[in-house]
């Protein structure tokens, strides 16, 4: 069972193993016809039968797929020394299948089980290849590859469910917000992203109470400056009201300057 699991996860090139879940001794090997041989394009099934003497004795193996080969009989029996006198208890299923695959590449006509195939191989190699190709195309070439030889589909990096974003990530804009800057000089003067992330200190946190302007320490509302940009659709103050507001703001400014000077002297 350990060897079968290894053969399934890391099979030799051109070799696959099929097992039966109900009977672990029901093992079938599939050999892909090697390129450059008359068996190219074919897929040949090799059946195993394990006796009670295994692994001291080799298992019985035969081709379940019809093949024209000097060392394979008409009933599928395989003539190879690995399954006879050269067998070792350390050999396993993978070793047998690799040996049989090599037999498809280098047939041995001197110990032929199929005399016709052995004779053609020695006397007329072209005729032997034509006959082997014909048998392969008829009995061993399926319309589609066996599923065991199908390559696994590539992972779909674009498919599947999209990753769930965290609450903070969902609040971030997906597209960059354009800066309201119209010149490169303005961009150079803009603060860095790091500085934007820090809250700006208020004057109440950095200056003593005595140095704060009057408008920050009292609840009195300061009238807007008449010199600021106004909406053309809104009527502005009269000249008299505007002049009074200018005088009051100038007086408040002078009072604030004098008060700051006195505070600095005390410090």
Beta strands, then each sheet from edge to edge (+ up, - down):
strand 1: 15-19
strand 2: 27-32
strand 3: 43-49
strand 4: 60-63
sheet 1: 1+ 2- 3+ 4-
end
